[in-house]
Amino acid sequence: MKDQLKIFLLSLFITAFASNAIYAQSQSTDKQSNKFLLSGYGFTNFEKAQDGISSFSSGFSPIILWKSGERLFFESEFEFELEDGGTQVGLEYAQLFYTVTDNVLFGVGKFLNPNNLFMERLHPTWINKLPNIPFGVSGHGGVPLLATTQLGAQLKGAFPVQSTKIIYAVYVSNGPVLNVEEEADHTEGETPLEKKNRIQDAAPEDEGDGHDAAAPGTLNFNNFQDNNNNKAFGARIGFLPFPQLEIGIGLEIANVGTEDSHLADLQSSMQVFDLSYTRDSGILKGQLDVRGQFVWLNIDQSDEEPLNYKNESRSGYGQLAYRPVKIENSLLKNLEFVFRYDYLDLPELAELNTDLNRTTYGVNYWLAPNSAVKFAFQNKTIKEHEEETETLFITQFTLGF
């Protein structure tokens, strides 16, 4: 079934590109022009954890857009963040786009993962309504269940269907890599509990729950170089029955075992469901914003330890925000109230099986349409052998430009 799905996605990818490329060649010659735009966003955070040391952090993400002619354009984003006593520089994405038709874009390079709504459209700090990212979407605060970026090629676009609209994306990329235990990591006579504690101790100090450790059975999504000849195939279909509501379904199939190894045939399959709804309400005298995303990740079971268990993980979040933009008070109309619940559920028999639940309450004050000061209080529950609770207060100033 997984191989058939791969063949279907690849066929759809090739057919759509080929047919629309032929159509594009029949159009008139583009006018030559070059256009350049510098955009981006920056932020500064202040965090105080329960029984922890308060700390400031800051980052800057410039975005470069360059267009050549009417059909070819390039976009990229860089990240500059203060971490570990220095400035960390990263390339968030860099891709070249060709406009095949009004409904089809063909892109190659490193691009934001299009199989989910959050990473592609909501993660910038001035768009994200809370100062941090939900569980499962990235490695900040938990095991990631999907990639933040892909390295490969994609087709994307939108087209109307009577009074509704369809948004789509199909991609092929370097797939994720299955983390497996190396012999060098084995300690003779080590008990399972000691082994788990060692894995957790290997995580960065700012996490505290071991969720950034490369535990066996998890996936490494830093796919700068693939470990096999089978590429990852993914897609997302978004349906807009009316402009304020979008419902999306995403998926990805990939071989995650290393080529010519005993795990070479292991595959991962991922499904994503997301929802976005915004509405201006006269009764509520403001704007209501509802968002949610749920991820299911399944990795084939191996016959050998420590991967001989049902490897299924889930994560999700639901978020509700309200801003009273229709009232006359100039102070209150710039306030926004946000609530989010998110969770991470890892396999019970995995070496790292810490489950996380979190509730976050936020109040934002919008200085401008692209700038806000955010105040958030979160309560996180950590479930392993016993249940623990942690609290965190975050203040963020962010500006998009």
Secondary structure, 3 states (H helix, E strand, C coil): CHHHHHHHHHHHHHHHHHHHHHHHHCCCCCCCCEEEEEEEEEEEEEEEECCCCCEEEEEEEEEEEEEECCCEEEEEEEEEEEECCEEEEEEEEEEEEEEEECCEEEEEEEEECCCCHHHHHHCCCCCCCCCCCCCCCCCCCCCCCCCCEEEEEEEEEEEEECCEEEEEEEEEECCCEECCCCHHHCCCCCCHHHHHHHHHHCCCCCCCCCCCCCCCCCEECCCCCCCCCCCEEEEEEEEEEECCEEEEEEEEEEECCCCCCCCCCCEEEEEEEEEEEEEEECCCCEEEEEEEEEEEEEECCCCCCCCCCCEEEEEEEEEEEEECCCCCCCCHHHEEEEEEEEEEECCCCCCCCCEEEEEEEEEEEEEECCEEEEEEEEEEEEECCCEEEEEEEEEEEEEEC
